[in-house]
Structures are given as C-alpha cells and as structure tokens.
Amino acid sequence: MKLVIQLVLWIVIIFLGYLVFNSVYEPIQFNKVKEARYAKVIEKLKDIRDAELAHRTVTGEFEGNWENLVRFIDTAQFTLTQRRDTTVMDEEYRKTYGVDRRVEIVVVDTLGYKSVKDSLFKGSDRYKTMMNVPIKGVDARFELDAGTLDKSGTQIPVFEAKVSKKVILHDQDKDLVNQEQQVVSVDNVNGPAISVGSMEEVKTSGNWPLKYGDAE
C-alpha cells in the first residue's frame, strides 16, 4: 500500500513538474517563433512602404491595388532634377520704372530619368511577391488600402498595409496569440496587427519597435 502511495505521489510530482516546465517553456518558444515571423513580415512591409512612397513621388498619390502597384514599379521612372539659384531681369519693374533690376529665382533643371525598379530593388524582383504574407503554411496577402484624408480643406494622400497577428501566428497556442493581440509595450508590436501607414492619420511609419529596424 505504501509503495502504491509513493508511486502516485511521484506521478503527481512529475505531472506538476511538467506543467511548471510547460508554463515557462511554451511562452519562450512562442516568443522565438513570433519574433522570427514578425521580422520577415516587417521586411515585406518596408518594401511596400518604399513602393508606395515612390508612387506618391511620381504620381502624387498612393496606390491601393497590388497589381497596379507592381505594374508601376515595372514601368515608372523617377525624374532626376537639380535646383540652382540664378538671377533674371525683372521686366515688369523695368517697364514700370524704367530702371533695371535683377531678382533671384530658383531654376529646376531636369537631368534625366531613372527606373523606379532599379532605384528601389536594385535588380531584385521581390517586389512582385511583396503582397504575400511570408509565413510557411499561410496563403494570404497583406491588406492594402489607399485614399485621402481631409486636413483643413486639403486632401492629403494616405495608405495602409497590414496583416493580423492571428494570420502570422496561425499555428501557435490560441491563448498566447490572444494575449499577443492585446499587448501594449514600447518593445513590442502593439495591437492586433502589424501595419505600415494609416487610413486614419497622416503617417507612413510602421507600428513595430526599433529592434525590428527603422519604423519611419
């Protein structure tokens, strides 16, 4: 009888030890997986931001359609310019007062053109798949939107690209994923998604901390 009780106690001790071990081990493994996947996602979002900023530079607006954005990168060119100060005769002043007067102006010279694709991606074609969430087992695209916000009567272009943490961590412990969606910390990605840009405010930065690279 005593031996049976001892065996039961050992089983209980081993089981409790296993629970304690798991309570520590699982969050550690979860964080390792999370940070590795977040890093991959953020690299994609940086490419998306670069592409969108180039689109605004050339066209004056952001693009909310993936196919159009890829086509733009394939075909668009930056205009290379040079600004220089010079002086010219003020003809109106001379006609009015009969006196010569020169005024300073800024002249913008067009020096040439450079491919957006070569400028941003330097021979890589990764922009063709930048819309795909780069997580094994996930067949999903980043959500993309673009439009304008009214600021004191002026329409300001805005865009946003994002993906839910639930998608990124689709195969992880559901309780840990739910906790991750509610995290608020300067060292972590806050909120339920990883995103760059915003449809609610004028910004082109990402919502990730500095440990993943520059968010601006």
Backbone as CSV, one residue per row, in Angstrom:
resi,resn,N_x,N_y,N_z,CA_x,CA_y,CA_z,C_x,C_y,C_z
1,MET,0.834,-1.217,0.000,0.000,0.000,0.000,0.866,1.264,0.000
2,LYS,1.913,1.181,0.863,2.820,2.316,0.945,3.505,2.581,-0.392
3,LEU,3.865,1.484,-1.080,4.527,1.602,-2.381,3.600,2.254,-3.402
4,VAL,2.317,1.891,-3.357,1.333,2.474,-4.278,1.199,3.972,-4.049
5,ILE,1.136,4.349,-2.776,1.022,5.776,-2.436,2.246,6.541,-2.933
6,GLN,3.424,5.956,-2.753,4.653,6.593,-3.223,4.649,6.767,-4.744
7,LEU,4.194,5.715,-5.443,4.127,5.788,-6.902,3.173,6.897,-7.353
8,VAL,2.010,6.983,-6.679,1.029,8.018,-7.011,1.618,9.393,-6.762
9,LEU,2.313,9.542,-5.647,2.932,10.829,-5.325,3.980,11.213,-6.371
10,TRP,4.782,10.236,-6.797,5.782,10.513,-7.827,5.122,10.921,-9.143
11,ILE,4.033,10.259,-9.468,3.314,10.608,-10.705,2.785,12.031,-10.620
12,VAL,2.220,12.370,-9.459,1.702,13.731,-9.257,2.827,14.756,-9.354
13,ILE,3.965,14.455,-8.716,5.114,15.371,-8.744,5.619,15.569,-10.166
14,ILE,5.737,14.469,-10.901,6.202,14.545,-12.289,5.223,15.357,-13.138
15,PHE,3.936,15.120,-12.933,2.915,15.846,-13.697,2.957,17.341,-13.395
16,LEU,3.066,17.688,-12.109,3.133,19.104,-11.719,4.407,19.743,-12.268
17,GLY,5.504,18.982,-12.241,6.759,19.491,-12.803,6.631,19.751,-14.287
18,TYR,5.924,18.836,-14.967,5.689,19.011,-16.409,4.869,20.277,-16.674
19,LEU,3.843,20.518,-15.856,3.018,21.716,-16.020,3.830,22.983,-15.797
20,VAL,4.674,22.964,-14.776,5.524,24.126,-14.486,6.498,24.363,-15.636
21,PHE,7.104,23.276,-16.108,8.047,23.385,-17.226,7.363,23.975,-18.452
22,ASN,6.179,23.456,-18.769,5.453,23.939,-19.947,5.049,25.395,-19.814
23,SER,4.689,25.788,-18.584,4.246,27.177,-18.380,5.370,28.160,-18.652
24,VAL,6.609,27.700,-18.532,7.768,28.550,-18.820,8.254,28.346,-20.257
25,TYR,8.325,27.080,-20.676,8.898,26.733,-21.976,8.036,27.224,-23.144
26,GLU,6.733,27.038,-23.064,5.862,27.401,-24.187,5.913,28.890,-24.526
27,PRO,5.831,29.801,-23.546,5.952,31.229,-23.888,7.310,31.589,-24.493
28,ILE,8.381,30.918,-24.023,9.713,31.188,-24.580,9.756,30.781,-26.051
29,GLN,9.246,29.586,-26.355,9.221,29.113,-27.737,8.296,29.981,-28.592
30,PHE,7.170,30.363,-28.011,6.228,31.229,-28.720,6.904,32.540,-29.112
31,ASN,7.644,33.137,-28.194,8.311,34.414,-28.473,9.374,34.262,-29.551
32,LYS,10.075,33.125,-29.555,11.078,32.884,-30.595,10.425,32.812,-31.970
33,VAL,9.346,32.060,-32.052,8.615,31.934,-33.319,8.042,33.290,-33.735
34,LYS,7.429,33.983,-32.791,6.817,35.284,-33.052,7.826,36.272,-33.607
35,GLU,8.968,36.400,-32.958,9.943,37.403,-33.376,10.535,37.080,-34.739
36,ALA,10.770,35.797,-35.017,11.294,35.409,-36.328,10.283,35.722,-37.435
37,ARG,9.015,35.433,-37.186,7.985,35.688,-38.191,7.724,37.178,-38.349
38,TYR,7.698,37.906,-37.246,7.487,39.346,-37.323,8.583,40.011,-38.161
39,ALA,9.825,39.555,-37.971,10.941,40.135,-38.731,10.731,39.961,-40.240
40,LYS,10.266,38.781,-40.646,10.008,38.531,-42.074,8.883,39.421,-42.593
41,VAL,7.821,39.541,-41.810,6.674,40.359,-42.204,7.077,41.828,-42.323
42,ILE,7.855,42.305,-41.378,8.250,43.721,-41.372,9.144,44.058,-42.555
43,GLU,10.011,43.134,-42.954,10.829,43.378,-44.149,9.949,43.567,-45.376
44,LYS,8.892,42.807,-45.478,7.941,42.971,-46.590,7.248,44.328,-46.507
45,LEU,6.839,44.704,-45.304,6.147,45.983,-45.133,7.063,47.162,-45.474
46,LYS,8.335,47.030,-45.213,9.282,48.076,-45.596,9.350,48.222,-47.113
47,ASP,9.357,47.096,-47.824,9.340,47.143,-49.295,8.057,47.791,-49.800
48,ILE,6.938,47.433,-49.167,5.653,48.008,-49.572,5.667,49.519,-49.358
49,ARG,6.180,49.948,-48.223,6.255,51.386,-47.952,7.133,52.104,-48.987
50,ASP,8.289,51.523,-49.310,9.165,52.133,-50.310,8.459,52.270,-51.652
51,ALA,7.720,51.215,-52.030,6.993,51.250,-53.299,5.902,52.322,-53.281
52,GLU,5.179,52.418,-52.170,4.114,53.415,-52.064,4.673,54.844,-52.065
53,LEU,5.786,55.072,-51.372,6.386,56.401,-51.357,6.882,56.792,-52.741
54,ALA,7.417,55.822,-53.478,7.838,56.101,-54.851,6.629,56.452,-55.712
55,HIS,5.535,55.737,-55.502,4.313,56.011,-56.270,3.817,57.425,-56.000
56,ARG,3.853,57.836,-54.740,3.410,59.199,-54.413,4.349,60.246,-55.018
57,THR,5.651,59.960,-55.004,6.618,60.900,-55.577,6.352,61.137,-57.057
58,VAL,6.031,60.067,-57.769,5.844,60.165,-59.221,4.447,60.633,-59.594
59,THR,3.430,60.144,-58.889,2.042,60.405,-59.294,1.305,61.384,-58.386
60,GLY,1.827,61.604,-57.193,1.148,62.489,-56.244,0.150,61.795,-55.349
61,GLU,0.004,60.470,-55.486,-0.960,59.729,-54.666,-0.439,58.328,-54.390
62,PHE,-1.070,57.670,-53.412,-0.729,56.286,-53.101,-1.634,55.350,-53.903
63,GLU,-1.231,54.069,-53.951,-1.956,53.072,-54.734,-2.537,51.998,-53.817
64,GLY,-3.821,51.690,-53.999,-4.496,50.702,-53.166,-4.727,49.360,-53.830
65,ASN,-4.123,49.156,-55.012,-4.307,47.897,-55.745,-2.941,47.267,-55.993
66,TRP,-2.790,45.999,-55.608,-1.489,45.347,-55.728,-1.005,45.259,-57.165
67,GLU,-1.879,44.853,-58.070,-1.467,44.691,-59.457,-1.008,46.018,-60.053
68,ASN,-1.724,47.081,-59.753,-1.334,48.405,-60.249,0.003,48.858,-59.660
69,LEU,0.230,48.525,-58.390,1.472,48.929,-57.747,2.666,48.194,-58.359
70,VAL,2.527,46.904,-58.619,3.602,46.136,-59.261,3.858,46.659,-60.669
71,ARG,2.779,46.958,-61.403,2.928,47.497,-62.763,3.653,48.836,-62.726
72,PHE,3.349,49.646,-61.739,4.023,50.935,-61.600,5.529,50.735,-61.416
73,ILE,5.915,49.818,-60.527,7.339,49.583,-60.290,8.025,49.089,-61.559
74,ASP,7.343,48.266,-62.307,7.907,47.733,-63.548,8.164,48.814,-64.592
75,THR,7.345,49.843,-64.620,7.386,50.774,-65.753,7.756,52.212,-65.406
76,ALA,7.594,52.640,-64.169,7.748,54.064,-63.837,9.204,54.479,-63.710
77,GLN,9.415,55.788,-63.842,10.753,56.356,-63.710,10.717,57.585,-62.803
78,PHE,11.791,57.734,-62.028,11.982,58.965,-61.279,12.576,60.020,-62.211
79,THR,12.143,61.254,-62.041,12.777,62.359,-62.754,13.915,62.897,-61.892
80,LEU,15.118,62.902,-62.445,16.283,63.395,-61.725,16.429,64.887,-61.997
81,THR,16.400,65.677,-60.949,16.440,67.129,-61.107,17.570,67.754,-60.299
82,GLN,17.868,68.988,-60.658,18.859,69.773,-59.924,18.323,71.183,-59.743
83,ARG,18.343,71.658,-58.515,17.890,73.022,-58.221,19.102,73.956,-58.162
84,ARG,18.964,75.113,-58.796,20.053,76.092,-58.746,19.481,77.498,-58.662
85,ASP,20.204,78.336,-57.969,19.824,79.745,-57.845,20.426,80.550,-58.991
86,THR,19.647,81.467,-59.526,20.145,82.347,-60.577,19.417,83.683,-60.484
87,THR,19.816,84.638,-61.281,19.145,85.946,-61.301,18.665,86.247,-62.715
88,VAL,17.527,86.927,-62.804,16.966,87.328,-64.105,16.495,88.774,-63.997
89,MET,16.349,89.399,-65.162,15.860,90.772,-65.209,14.379,90.822,-64.863
90,ASP,14.010,91.765,-64.008,12.607,91.970,-63.644,11.992,92.894,-64.689
91,GLU,11.383,92.287,-65.717,10.873,93.054,-66.853,9.721,93.971,-66.454
92,GLU,8.856,93.515,-65.557,7.733,94.350,-65.132,8.223,95.603,-64.407
93,TYR,9.242,95.437,-63.590,9.792,96.581,-62.847,10.433,97.580,-63.813
94,ARG,11.145,97.062,-64.809,11.791,97.948,-65.774,10.759,98.711,-66.597
95,LYS,9.671,98.027,-66.983,8.630,98.704,-67.765,7.941,99.789,-66.933
96,THR,7.752,99.497,-65.642,7.036,100.444,-64.780,7.894,101.652,-64.405
97,TYR,9.173,101.373,-64.053,10.008,102.446,-63.507,11.157,102.861,-64.428
98,GLY,11.351,102.115,-65.510,12.437,102.460,-66.429,13.809,102.196,-65.855
99,VAL,13.879,101.357,-64.853,15.151,101.050,-64.199,15.355,99.530,-64.198
100,ASP,16.604,99.126,-64.514,16.908,97.694,-64.498,16.991,97.189,-63.059
101,ARG,16.390,96.013,-62.849,16.510,95.355,-61.547,16.506,93.860,-61.761
102,ARG,17.450,93.188,-61.116,17.531,91.732,-61.235,16.993,91.087,-59.960
103,VAL,16.312,89.981,-60.125,15.751,89.258,-58.990,16.271,87.820,-58.976
104,GLU,16.372,87.267,-57.778,16.840,85.884,-57.638,15.671,84.913,-57.803
105,ILE,15.910,83.842,-58.538,14.909,82.793,-58.701,15.595,81.433,-58.567
106,VAL,14.786,80.408,-58.357,15.301,79.037,-58.299,14.877,78.326,-59.576
107,VAL,15.847,77.773,-60.275,15.587,77.046,-61.518,15.763,75.550,-61.252
108,VAL,14.805,74.743,-61.683,14.893,73.287,-61.545,15.205,72.696,-62.917
109,ASP,16.386,72.132,-63.038,16.809,71.522,-64.301,16.540,70.020,-64.273
110,THR,16.017,69.472,-65.346,15.835,68.027,-65.480,17.118,67.423,-66.012
111,LEU,17.723,66.539,-65.213,18.995,65.926,-65.603,18.812,64.600,-66.323
112,GLY,17.676,63.960,-66.103,17.439,62.668,-66.731,16.395,61.881,-65.963
113,TYR,16.384,60.566,-66.197,15.379,59.712,-65.575,16.040,58.419,-65.092
114,LYS,15.459,57.837,-64.028,15.979,56.576,-63.507,14.817,55.668,-63.146
115,SER,14.947,54.398,-63.486,13.905,53.412,-63.228,13.603,53.298,-61.737
116,VAL,12.316,53.307,-61.400,11.901,53.092,-60.014,12.340,51.710,-59.548
117,LYS,12.182,50.736,-60.409,12.549,49.349,-60.075,14.018,49.238,-59.713
118,ASP,14.886,49.840,-60.512,16.320,49.769,-60.239,16.689,50.592,-59.012
119,SER,16.029,51.712,-58.828,16.334,52.572,-57.680,15.992,51.893,-56.359
120,LEU,14.843,51.216,-56.302,14.374,50.629,-55.046,14.870,49.215,-54.817
121,PHE,14.893,48.405,-55.867,15.117,46.969,-55.683,16.407,46.446,-56.310
122,LYS,17.118,47.301,-57.028,18.482,47.011,-57.490,18.644,45.608,-58.092
123,GLY,17.819,45.290,-59.061,17.936,44.017,-59.760,17.112,42.889,-59.173
124,SER,16.572,43.060,-57.968,15.746,42.016,-57.350,14.303,42.133,-57.852
125,ASP,13.634,41.001,-57.981,12.221,41.025,-58.373,11.300,40.699,-57.189
126,ARG,11.796,40.911,-55.964,10.995,40.569,-54.788,9.735,41.418,-54.681
127,TYR,9.711,42.564,-55.344,8.513,43.410,-55.315,7.308,42.705,-55.932
128,LYS,7.558,41.713,-56.774,6.452,41.003,-57.418,5.688,40.105,-56.440
129,THR,6.313,39.808,-55.304,5.654,38.970,-54.299,5.527,39.695,-52.956
130,MET,5.741,41.006,-52.940,5.711,41.734,-51.669,4.324,41.732,-51.040
131,MET,3.292,41.438,-51.807,1.925,41.419,-51.265,1.618,40.140,-50.488
132,ASN,2.458,39.104,-50.622,2.197,37.813,-49.980,2.778,37.771,-48.563
133,VAL,1.991,37.327,-47.606,2.464,37.180,-46.223,3.504,36.059,-46.194
134,PRO,4.757,36.353,-45.782,5.871,35.403,-45.942,5.996,34.374,-44.825
135,ILE,4.892,33.713,-44.491,4.889,32.723,-43.424,4.498,31.364,-44.006
136,LYS,5.305,30.344,-43.725,5.036,28.999,-44.233,3.677,28.521,-43.742
137,GLY,2.891,27.995,-44.658,1.565,27.494,-44.310,0.477,28.539,-44.388
138,VAL,0.845,29.790,-44.719,-0.137,30.874,-44.824,-0.290,31.275,-46.283
139,ASP,-1.485,31.187,-46.786,-1.789,31.617,-48.152,-2.657,32.866,-48.070
140,ALA,-2.012,34.004,-47.841,-2.756,35.254,-47.638,-1.926,36.431,-48.130
141,ARG,-2.623,37.519,-48.450,-1.971,38.755,-48.844,-2.121,39.798,-47.738
142,PHE,-1.205,40.742,-47.711,-1.390,41.896,-46.842,-2.628,42.664,-47.300
143,GLU,-3.366,43.188,-46.358,-4.463,44.090,-46.697,-3.863,45.426,-47.130
144,LEU,-4.355,45.979,-48.236,-3.823,47.243,-48.747,-4.966,48.192,-49.048
145,ASP,-4.803,49.441,-48.616,-5.817,50.462,-48.879,-5.101,51.785,-49.116
146,ALA,-5.731,52.665,-49.874,-5.168,53.988,-50.134,-6.303,54.956,-50.411
147,GLY,-6.061,56.217,-50.116,-7.078,57.242,-50.344,-6.546,58.587,-49.904
148,THR,-7.439,59.426,-49.375,-7.032,60.748,-48.892,-7.722,61.056,-47.568
149,LEU,-7.099,61.939,-46.793,-7.691,62.485,-45.587,-7.823,63.989,-45.743
150,ASP,-8.938,64.532,-45.268,-9.153,65.979,-45.337,-8.496,66.648,-44.136
151,LYS,-7.528,67.515,-44.403,-6.854,68.280,-43.370,-6.998,69.766,-43.679
152,SER,-7.921,70.416,-42.968,-8.182,71.857,-43.151,-8.510,72.182,-44.607
153,GLY,-9.310,71.317,-45.232,-9.732,71.554,-46.601,-8.772,71.028,-47.653
154,THR,-7.626,70.487,-47.237,-6.648,69.925,-48.171,-6.713,68.404,-48.113
155,GLN,-6.759,67.773,-49.283,-6.807,66.320,-49.359,-5.381,65.765,-49.341
156,ILE,-5.028,65.064,-48.277,-3.686,64.511,-48.107,-3.713,63.013,-48.426
157,PRO,-2.836,62.547,-49.342,-2.805,61.116,-49.660,-2.373,60.268,-48.459
158,VAL,-3.024,59.134,-48.266,-2.663,58.194,-47.209,-2.768,56.767,-47.742
159,PHE,-2.081,55.851,-47.059,-2.190,54.427,-47.409,-1.972,53.605,-46.143
160,GLU,-2.360,52.350,-46.210,-2.089,51.425,-45.105,-1.972,50.012,-45.646
161,ALA,-0.949,49.294,-45.173,-0.793,47.866,-45.454,-0.665,47.162,-44.112
162,LYS,-1.373,46.056,-43.941,-1.346,45.388,-42.641,-1.686,43.910,-42.768
163,VAL,-1.371,43.171,-41.691,-1.760,41.768,-41.596,-2.016,41.457,-40.126
164,SER,-3.040,40.690,-39.862,-3.412,40.322,-38.493,-2.361,39.401,-37.868
165,LYS,-2.118,39.589,-36.590,-1.231,38.688,-35.854,-1.778,37.260,-35.863
166,LYS,-3.095,37.116,-35.906,-3.691,35.771,-35.957,-3.265,35.025,-37.213
167,VAL,-3.109,35.746,-38.306,-2.658,35.125,-39.558,-1.190,34.723,-39.429
168,ILE,-0.369,35.616,-38.909,1.066,35.350,-38.777,1.324,34.181,-37.837
169,LEU,0.554,34.094,-36.761,0.760,33.080,-35.721,-0.337,32.023,-35.768
170,HIS,-0.765,31.664,-36.952,-1.939,30.805,-37.163,-1.835,29.443,-36.495
171,ASP,-0.604,28.932,-36.330,-0.441,27.577,-35.799,0.077,27.569,-34.363
172,GLN,0.027,28.710,-33.694,0.524,28.797,-32.327,-0.617,28.681,-31.310
173,ASP,-0.245,28.538,-30.031,-1.222,28.410,-28.953,-2.211,29.592,-28.970
174,LYS,-3.481,29.282,-29.003,-4.509,30.321,-29.171,-4.526,31.312,-28.011
175,ASP,-4.305,30.815,-26.780,-4.301,31.723,-25.632,-3.136,32.710,-25.717
176,LEU,-1.967,32.224,-26.142,-0.808,33.102,-26.282,-1.012,34.105,-27.423
177,VAL,-1.673,33.655,-28.485,-1.968,34.566,-29.604,-2.935,35.655,-29.149
178,ASN,-3.944,35.277,-28.401,-4.906,36.266,-27.895,-4.225,37.287,-26.989
179,GLN,-3.309,36.817,-26.152,-2.549,37.734,-25.304,-1.694,38.674,-26.157
180,GLU,-1.097,38.126,-27.204,-0.239,38.934,-28.079,-1.027,40.023,-28.788
181,GLN,-2.260,39.761,-29.113,-3.080,40.758,-29.789,-3.393,41.962,-28.904
182,GLN,-3.321,41.759,-27.602,-3.665,42.822,-26.661,-2.444,43.501,-26.047
183,VAL,-1.241,43.134,-26.493,-0.028,43.650,-25.878,0.106,45.163,-26.085
184,VAL,0.583,45.851,-25.051,0.884,47.287,-25.119,2.238,47.488,-24.468
185,SER,3.253,47.767,-25.287,4.610,47.891,-24.775,5.477,48.597,-25.798
186,VAL,6.451,49.361,-25.337,7.355,50.059,-26.263,8.301,49.095,-26.960
187,ASP,8.445,47.883,-26.438,9.369,46.908,-27.004,8.686,45.869,-27.878
188,ASN,7.378,46.023,-28.093,6.646,45.037,-28.874,5.756,45.716,-29.915
189,VAL,5.207,44.886,-30.797,4.241,45.380,-31.779,2.891,45.455,-31.093
190,ASN,2.376,46.648,-30.917,1.111,46.817,-30.204,-0.090,46.583,-31.123
191,GLY,-1.177,46.091,-30.539,-2.412,45.930,-31.290,-2.541,44.578,-31.950
192,PRO,-3.638,44.370,-32.671,-3.942,43.068,-33.259,-3.283,42.801,-34.607
193,ALA,-2.553,43.785,-35.155,-1.965,43.619,-36.482,-0.610,44.302,-36.564
194,ILE,0.192,43.881,-37.538,1.416,44.611,-37.890,1.084,45.451,-39.117
195,SER,1.409,46.729,-39.071,0.979,47.613,-40.149,2.012,48.686,-40.453
196,VAL,1.861,49.273,-41.636,2.635,50.446,-42.019,1.674,51.437,-42.662
197,GLY,1.850,52.725,-42.340,0.902,53.721,-42.814,-0.369,53.704,-41.996
198,SER,-1.344,54.516,-42.414,-2.622,54.581,-41.698,-3.660,55.237,-42.585
199,MET,-4.890,54.768,-42.473,-6.004,55.401,-43.174,-6.718,56.408,-42.278
200,GLU,-6.261,56.534,-41.035,-6.923,57.416,-40.079,-6.085,58.619,-39.689
201,GLU,-4.791,58.594,-39.992,-3.923,59.737,-39.732,-2.836,59.789,-40.796
202,VAL,-2.220,60.974,-40.940,-1.201,61.151,-41.969,0.129,60.646,-41.432
203,LYS,0.502,59.441,-41.823,1.791,58.877,-41.431,2.156,57.734,-42.376
204,THR,3.457,57.517,-42.529,3.940,56.418,-43.362,4.847,55.484,-42.565
205,SER,4.833,55.612,-41.246,5.674,54.770,-40.393,4.965,53.468,-40.061
206,GLY,5.744,52.503,-39.555,5.186,51.228,-39.136,4.939,51.214,-37.636
207,ASN,4.219,50.212,-37.154,3.885,50.155,-35.723,4.787,49.188,-34.957
208,TRP,5.977,48.901,-35.510,6.895,47.989,-34.848,7.990,48.756,-34.084
209,PRO,8.579,48.133,-33.057,9.630,48.796,-32.265,10.974,48.788,-33.008
210,LEU,11.934,49.536,-32.485,13.224,49.717,-33.161,14.018,48.421,-33.322
211,LYS,13.762,47.427,-32.480,14.533,46.185,-32.589,14.310,45.486,-33.923
212,TYR,13.210,45.829,-34.622,12.949,45.269,-35.943,13.431,46.191,-37.065
213,GLY,14.123,47.263,-36.721,14.586,48.206,-37.731,13.756,49.471,-37.735
214,ASP,14.209,50.460,-38.483,13.582,51.764,-38.528,12.125,51.666,-38.954
215,ALA,11.234,52.259,-38.149,9.808,52.229,-38.470,9.400,53.424,-39.319
216,GLU,10.277,54.418,-39.472,9.931,55.625,-40.208,10.133,55.429,-41.699
